[in-house]
Amino acid sequence: MSTTPDRALARNGLSAVCPLLTLALDVRGRLEEEVETQLARGGWRAGLSEWGREFSERLAGDEDRLVAQLAAFEWLSLTPA
């Protein structure tokens, strides 16, 4: 049995904690690629919120301005005060 979540589970989890970011990536046809990249980076064992925070932090520097802005916004929403 694999200890890494499958793509569908990872996509659904990231969509739950980063809904705006994942929607923008999906509309741009990039969601599956970014989920694969995030899975390859690991870190999912830290918990879904932390993994989503890492996902949004990584994409806050994206070349696509909308993706970067949404990522920064969702990173802030997932970062403890």
ZAMARGU-4260 file (C-alpha; in steps of 0.2 Angstrom, whole numbers, plus 5000, padded with zeros to 4 digits):
<rodrens>
0) 5000/5000/5000 | 5007/5017/4995 | 5010/5030/5009 | 5009/5044/4996 | 4991/5051/4993
5) 4985/5048/4975 | 4983/5062/4963 | 4964/5063/4965 | 4965/5064/4984 | 4979/5077/4984
10) 4970/5087/4971 | 4954/5087/4982 | 4963/5091/4998 | 4972/5106/4990 | 4956/5111/4983
15) 4948/5111/5000 | 4961/5122/5008 | 4966/5133/4993 | 4950/5134/4983 | 4953/5150/4973
20) 4971/5145/4969 | 4966/5128/4963 | 4952/5135/4953 | 4963/5147/4944 | 4976/5133/4940
25) 4962/5122/4934 | 4955/5136/4922 | 4973/5138/4915 | 4975/5120/4913 | 4989/5119/4926
30) 4981/5110/4941 | 4986/5092/4937 | 5004/5098/4934 | 5005/5108/4950 | 4997/5094/4960
35) 5011/5082/4953 | 5024/5094/4958 | 5017/5096/4975 | 5016/5077/4978 | 5034/5076/4972
40) 5040/5089/4985 | 5032/5078/4999 | 5027/5087/5015 | 5009/5081/5015 | 5012/5071/5031
45) 5013/5088/5041 | 4994/5090/5038 | 4983/5097/5025 | 4983/5115/5030 | 5002/5115/5031
50) 5003/5106/5014 | 4991/5119/5007 | 5002/5133/5015 | 5017/5126/5007 | 5008/5124/4990
55) 5002/5142/4990 | 5019/5149/4996 | 5028/5140/4982 | 5015/5147/4969 | 5016/5165/4976
60) 5031/5168/4966 | 5022/5162/4950 | 5025/5171/4933 | 5006/5172/4931 | 5001/5187/4941
65) 4983/5181/4945 | 4990/5164/4951 | 5003/5173/4961 | 4991/5185/4969 | 4978/5171/4974
70) 4993/5160/4981 | 4998/5175/4992 | 4981/5178/4998 | 4978/5160/5002 | 4995/5158/5010
75) 4990/5172/5022 | 4973/5164/5026 | 4983/5148/5030 | 4996/5156/5041 | 4993/5157/5059
80) 4993/5174/5066
</rodrens>
